[in-house]
Amino acid sequence: MTNNNLTEELDDFEQVDDHYAEHLAELDASQDVLSSEDIINEQGVLLCKKGMHINKKTAAHLIQHKLTKPIEDSILLSNSLNNNILFEKLQGIFKTYPDFKTVQDSLGFENDSKQVFLSTPLNSIVIQKLTVINEQMPDQIDKAVFCAWLSVLIAKEMGLDRGLQQEAFLAGLLHDIGFIHLSPDILNKRGALKPEEWRAIQSHVVIGKLMMEKYKDIPSSVTTAVLEHHERCDGSGYPVSKNDATLGVLGQIVAVADSVYSIRTKQFEKHGRNMFDLLPYLQMNSKTYFYDVYKALDSILKRSGLGLSLPKNKDISEWSSNLLLRNKALNQAINSLMDNQVLELTRELSGNKGQSMYKVNLHVQTMINESGLVREELHDWLEHLVKQPDSQAIPELNEIELMLNELHWQLNYAYNSCSDSLEQTKASAEVQFSLREAYNSVGLCLGDLEDKI
């Protein structure tokens, strides 16, 4: 796919400024970052001589100009990452999260993962960018290494050959590499993102794809996976709301790995949960990813040697009361979507953004209805447990909590995504008003939930 065709396919997906030079400048404090050749702008003006340090002043000068070639093609680092260091980082991740190591040991995956990590060739520009990410965004490099590892494990479980396993490794390692070109102010921002910042964050998949397709030694399947790892089979993903008929398998493998890492290291960590607790999440998303990918991870988790992390010494009455309040808030959010006929209104919207909004709302409403969490029987059962606690209910309460966590995330994604997309649709003023009222109501419900999680 050419850059022009990609731009057309993405419709009016917003382009963002390139901030890679700023990240390089920050790296200059810990190692030498030098220009490997004269850096010239499109008008032929010399901006930076060969051998100069890329410091903050130089970077600020460079980002004001369009260069004759990407800056990464004209840079040398004195101390770069390599395959061995990436493998060492994997061992460090295993120490931080022992359940990952338990999974590997239970499935006898140690030798396979070591071979793929140490033998897969890495493009020099890829190495450069991973080195910058390692220095500037350490959490991202850990995520990249984990996703590379789990992507290979899923590919192996699916019976894919060694070549495709190596491509899965690269796709997992590079899936978020576009972040290093975004503004540090957006990446480090705390709190809610503005619509233009939300679009900038989403653009990382496009940036990564466009960057990597320039290098012939990076397989096209890998660059496609980078673009598609936030797409979903039902069309509820981004950047262009593809469906399962137009998606590649590597992107879906990385999509699952990316979600696993985020849930395990963010949501689960503070509650002492492990990878096995992902099963309810996986079951709720059985139609979100390729069925073969879903089944592979399901098999991995069930043979992982792990078990449910059931809470101990937890007040059943208080726990049931909290889940009851959260369930009510989520029901209010979904009722707001249904009462305001959001699904019907978005169904009629034209253009890529309009159809994306429809698919996102359909995904959320379908997931909520299929989860069983809107049943009156569940509400009555939780009320009963508040009054008459029963320790035998712990496994069910645990599963409900995990499902509510996932539904909360899905509603939050729908709220952010659709609030942003609404600004770019050609809907009538009346439809725009109705949808905005509904999304504002959902936002209030989500705000009420924050102190209950």
C-alpha positions, 0 to 999 in steps of 0.5 A: 500500500502506498502512502497516498492510498493509505491516506485515502483509506484513513479518510481524514485521520489527523496527521501529527507533527514529528517529535522524534528529534526531541526524544533523541535530544533527551538521549544525548544526556546519557550517551552520544547522539551524533549526526552521521552525515550532513542534515539538509532541509528540502530547500538544500539548506545545511541544518546540521553538519556531520558529527554534531551532537543532537542536543535540545537546541539542535533538535528544536532547530531541526523540527522546524524544517522538512528534511530531505530524509528522516532524521533517524537515517542520519543519526548514530548512537554510541550505545545501542540495544541488541538481541541479547539485551532484549532477552535480558529484559525479558528475564527481568520482566519474569522476575517482576511478574513471576506468573509469566515465567510460570506460563513459559515453564508450564508450556516448555517454551523457554528454548523457543523464546530464547532462540527467537529473541536471539536469532531474529535479525533487527533493522539498524533503525529499529534498534535505534528507535528501541534504544531511544524508547528504552531510555525515554519510555522504559514502560514501553520497552517492557511492554514491547518485549512482553508482547514480542514474547507472548506473540511468539507463544500464541503463534506457536500455539496456533501451529504457525511455522518458525518464519511466522513466529519470527514475524510475530516476534517483530510485530509484538516488539514494534507494535507501539514504535510510533509513540516515539514520534509523538509529543512528550507533552501528550505522552506524559499528560495526566488526566483526560485527553482533548479530542485532538490529543486522543487522535494524536495517540491513535495516530501511533499505528499509522506513524509506525506503519509508514515508518517501517514500510520504508525498510525492505528488510522488515516484512510487510506482514509486520508493518500491516500488523503494526497498523492493525493491532488496534483493529477488531473483528467486529469493526469497533477498532481503529484507525479505519474500523476494519473487520475480520475479512480484511485483517491479518492474523499477526495484527490480531495476535499482537492485539491480544498480547497488547491487551494482556499486558495492559490488564495484567500490569495495570488493572491486576497488579494492585489486586494481586491477580495473575494471567489466569484471571484473564479468562473472563476477559477473554471469554467476553471478547471471544468475538473480538479477535480471530477465533484461532487467536482466541482459542490459542490464548485460551489454551495457553491460560488453561495449561499455564500452571496458574489458578484463579487469584481469589481474594482472602479475608475479604468482607463479602457484604462490603464487596457485594455492595461495591459490585452492586453500586458499580453494576447500577452505574454501568446499567445507567450508562448502557440505559443512557445509550439505549434510551437515547437511541444511540445505536439507531442514530449512529447506524444512519451516519455516513462516512468512515467516522460515522460507521466507526461510531456505530460499530463501537456502540454495537460492540459495547451494547452487544458485550453488555447484553451477552455478559448477563450483568443486566439481569435482574436476578444478578441484582437481586442476588447481590442484594441478598449477599449484602444482607447475608454474606456467603463465602461460597459466592467468592468465585462468582463475585470474583468473576463478576468483578473482572467482567465489570472491570472489562465493561468499564474499560469498554464503555470508557473507550466508547465514550472517548472514541465516539466523543472525538468522532462526533466532531468529524461527522456530517451529522445534522445539528439535531443528531449531534445534540442527541448523541452529545447528550447521551455521551455526556450522560455516559461520561457522568456515569463513568465518573461515578464509577472511578471511586468504586474500582 
